[in-house]
Amino acid sequence: MLDFPLDVYRFRHLEALGVPHGITRRHPSLPLEGDVSFATGEAAAVRDNRRRWWQAIGLDWRRTVCARQVHGTRVALVSERDAGSGADVLDTAISATDGLATCVPGLPLAVFCADCAPVVLYDPVNRVAAALHAGWRGTVSGIVLEAVRLLHAEFGTDPAQLRAGIGPAIGVCCYEVGDEVLEAWSKCGIDRQGRAVLRRGSGWHFDLVEANRLSLLAAGLRPDHVELAAICTRCRSSDWFSHRDYRAGSCRAGRFAAVIAVPSF
């Protein structure tokens, strides 16, 4: 059994509020380099990686709620009865869902990414947490807005009180996209100044992190309540799984996880 400290990425403002959370990494000394997704890794190794990473985060991996992500906008409200869904085997994960929200203290929520943006939310007033998988399709279709609407409708969350963290994701430096992405983003009406779009040479690049930040602001969050990891997964594919680097043949196809729970205190 491997026993060495694991470096979990955390957001400062969530740490200050005592919110148990963290983002796992790619790690050369772990099985499958730390892959924590049943969709990409061998089950026994994934379970061992989850056990180790969740222990470092301070949460019980066997109680974690996971989803079968489809690059959509469905955000599921989960409760104690959902504990362990997808934790030990993919077949029990909540189907066709890219966002999870709960008010149950200590119930971990997890989303899995490799270039897509992980977004975590916490309402310190009503004590509600959410985790979102925001690829370009989910982003332009409004998964962030859907999550904030759900928290407001179900718990009375004031968006101005929400804290958010956007984790490591492919950066605008590496994310060249086609017209379909730019057209879909333009139709959202969130970014009339084109701040999430960059022209480089003959191609267009999409700033997925900025698009999600602008979406959070459009949903009513305060700018100072949104924290960015500002890490490009492709530039730093030695530390984070990157699907684009995998397609280029320079890394294995794995996933890292963003995990969050409502504090138990």
C-alpha positions in Angstrom: 0.0 0.0 0.0 1.3 3.4 -0.9 1.5 5.8 2.0 2.7 9.4 1.2 1.0 12.8 1.4 -1.1 13.9 -1.6 -1.3 17.5 -2.6 -5.0 18.4 -2.9 -5.9 21.7 -4.7 -8.2 23.8 -2.5 -9.8 27.2 -2.9 -8.8 29.7 -0.2 -12.2 31.3 0.5 -13.9 27.9 0.9 -11.1 26.8 3.2 -11.7 29.9 5.3 -15.3 28.9 5.6 -14.4 25.4 6.7 -15.9 23.8 3.6 -14.5 20.3 3.0 -13.5 20.2 -0.6 -10.6 19.6 -2.9 -9.5 18.8 -6.5 -7.4 15.7 -7.1 -4.4 15.7 -9.5 -2.5 13.5 -11.8 0.2 11.7 -9.7 2.9 9.5 -11.1 3.2 7.3 -8.0 -0.4 6.3 -7.9 -2.1 3.5 -9.9 -3.1 4.8 -13.3 -1.4 8.1 -12.3 -4.2 8.9 -9.9 -7.1 8.5 -12.3 -10.4 8.5 -10.3 -13.0 7.8 -13.0 -14.5 4.4 -13.7 -15.2 5.7 -17.2 -11.4 5.7 -18.0 -9.7 3.6 -15.4 -9.6 0.0 -14.1 -12.1 -0.4 -11.3 -9.8 -1.6 -8.5 -7.2 1.1 -9.2 -9.8 3.8 -9.3 -11.3 2.7 -6.0 -7.8 2.8 -4.4 -7.2 6.2 -5.9 -10.5 7.5 -4.6 -9.8 6.1 -1.2 -6.5 7.9 -1.0 -7.5 11.2 -2.5 -10.8 11.4 -0.5 -8.8 10.6 2.7 -6.5 13.6 1.9 -9.6 15.8 1.3 -11.2 14.6 4.6 -14.3 12.9 3.2 -15.6 9.4 2.9 -15.3 8.2 -0.7 -17.8 5.4 -0.2 -20.6 7.9 0.5 -19.8 10.1 -2.5 -22.5 11.0 -5.0 -21.3 10.7 -8.6 -23.1 11.1 -11.9 -22.9 9.8 -15.5 -21.8 13.1 -17.1 -23.2 13.9 -20.6 -22.1 17.5 -21.2 -25.6 18.7 -20.4 -27.2 21.1 -17.9 -29.1 18.8 -15.6 -28.4 19.6 -11.9 -29.7 16.9 -9.5 -30.7 17.7 -6.0 -29.4 14.7 -3.9 -30.1 13.6 -0.4 -28.9 11.0 2.1 -30.7 8.2 0.2 -28.3 8.9 -2.8 -25.2 8.4 -0.7 -22.7 6.2 -2.5 -24.3 6.5 -5.9 -21.5 5.8 -8.4 -18.9 5.7 -5.6 -18.0 2.0 -5.9 -19.2 1.2 -9.4 -20.2 3.3 -12.4 -23.6 1.5 -12.9 -25.1 3.1 -9.8 -24.1 6.7 -10.7 -27.0 9.2 -11.2 -27.8 9.1 -14.9 -27.4 11.9 -17.5 -26.4 14.6 -15.0 -23.6 17.1 -14.9 -24.3 18.9 -11.7 -25.1 17.8 -8.1 -26.4 19.8 -5.2 -27.2 19.0 -1.6 -27.9 20.4 1.9 -26.9 17.2 3.7 -23.8 17.8 5.9 -20.9 15.6 5.1 -22.4 14.1 1.9 -19.6 14.4 -0.7 -20.4 15.5 -4.3 -18.0 14.8 -7.1 -17.6 15.7 -10.8 -14.8 14.4 -13.0 -12.9 16.4 -15.6 -10.0 16.4 -18.0 -10.0 19.9 -19.6 -13.6 20.7 -18.8 -14.1 23.2 -16.0 -15.0 21.9 -12.5 -17.2 24.5 -10.7 -18.0 24.2 -7.0 -20.5 26.4 -5.2 -21.3 26.9 -1.5 -24.0 28.9 0.2 -22.8 29.7 3.7 -26.1 31.1 4.8 -28.3 28.2 3.9 -25.5 25.6 4.0 -25.8 24.2 0.6 -23.1 22.8 -1.8 -23.0 22.0 -5.5 -20.5 20.6 -7.9 -20.7 21.1 -11.7 -19.0 19.6 -14.7 -18.8 22.5 -17.3 -17.4 21.6 -20.7 -18.1 24.0 -23.5 -21.5 22.5 -24.3 -22.7 22.7 -20.7 -21.3 26.2 -20.3 -22.9 27.7 -23.4 -26.2 25.9 -22.5 -26.2 27.4 -19.1 -25.4 24.8 -16.5 -24.1 27.5 -14.1 -27.4 29.5 -14.4 -29.4 26.3 -13.9 -27.5 25.5 -10.7 -27.9 28.9 -9.2 -31.7 28.8 -10.1 -32.0 25.4 -8.4 -30.3 26.6 -5.2 -32.5 29.7 -5.1 -35.7 27.8 -5.8 -35.0 24.9 -3.3 -33.2 26.7 -0.5 -33.8 30.4 -1.0 -30.1 31.0 -1.8 -29.2 34.6 -2.5 -26.7 34.4 -5.4 -24.8 37.4 -3.9 -24.0 35.1 -0.9 -22.7 32.2 -2.9 -19.0 31.4 -3.1 -17.7 29.7 -6.2 -14.5 28.1 -7.3 -13.5 27.3 -10.9 -10.9 24.6 -11.0 -8.1 23.7 -13.4 -9.4 23.5 -17.0 -8.0 23.9 -20.5 -6.9 27.5 -20.9 -7.6 30.0 -23.7 -4.0 29.5 -24.7 -4.7 25.9 -25.8 -8.4 25.8 -26.6 -8.8 26.5 -30.3 -12.4 25.9 -31.3 -14.7 25.9 -34.3 -17.5 28.3 -35.3 -20.2 26.1 -33.6 -18.7 26.9 -30.2 -18.4 30.7 -30.8 -22.0 30.8 -32.2 -23.4 28.9 -29.3 -21.6 31.2 -26.8 -22.7 34.3 -28.6 -26.3 33.3 -28.5 -26.2 33.2 -24.7 -26.1 37.0 -24.5 -23.8 36.8 -21.5 -20.6 38.1 -23.2 -21.5 41.0 -25.5 -17.9 42.3 -25.3 -16.4 39.0 -26.4 -14.2 38.6 -23.3 -14.2 34.8 -23.5 -13.2 34.8 -27.2 -9.7 35.4 -28.5 -8.4 35.5 -32.1 -5.0 33.8 -32.6 -3.6 33.7 -36.1 -6.2 32.2 -38.3 -8.1 30.5 -35.5 -10.4 31.3 -32.6 -9.7 30.4 -29.0 -12.4 30.0 -26.3 -11.7 31.0 -22.7 -13.8 28.3 -20.9 -12.9 29.6 -17.4 -13.8 33.2 -18.3 -17.1 32.0 -19.8 -18.0 30.3 -16.6 -16.9 33.2 -14.5 -19.1 35.5 -16.6 -21.9 33.0 -16.2 -21.6 33.1 -12.5 -21.7 36.9 -12.5 -24.7 36.8 -14.8 -26.4 34.5 -12.2 -25.9 37.2 -9.6 -22.6 36.2 -7.8 -20.2 38.9 -6.6 -16.9 39.1 -8.5 -14.9 38.8 -5.3 -16.8 35.6 -4.4 -15.5 33.8 -7.5 -12.1 32.2 -7.2 -10.2 30.9 -10.2 -7.5 28.2 -10.1 -6.0 29.8 -13.3 -4.3 26.5 -14.3 -4.4 25.2 -17.9 -4.7 21.5 -17.8 -3.0 21.1 -21.2 -0.1 23.3 -20.4 0.3 21.4 -17.1 -0.7 17.9 -18.2 2.0 16.5 -16.0 -0.1 17.5 -13.1 -3.6 17.3 -14.5 -5.3 15.0 -16.9 -5.9 16.6 -20.3 -8.2 15.1 -23.0 -6.5 17.2 -25.7 -3.1 16.0 -24.7 -4.4 12.4 -24.7 -5.7 12.9 -28.2 -2.3 14.2 -29.2 -0.8 11.0 -27.7 1.2 12.6 -25.0 -0.7 11.4 -21.9 -3.1 8.8 -20.8 -6.9 9.3 -20.7 -7.7 9.8 -17.1 -9.9 12.1 -15.0 -9.3 14.2 -11.9 -12.2 15.0 -9.5 -13.6 18.1 -7.8 -15.2 17.1 -4.5 -17.2 19.2 -2.1 -19.5 18.7 0.9 -21.5 20.8 3.3 -19.6 21.1 6.6 -20.7 18.8 9.4 -20.2 21.3 12.2 
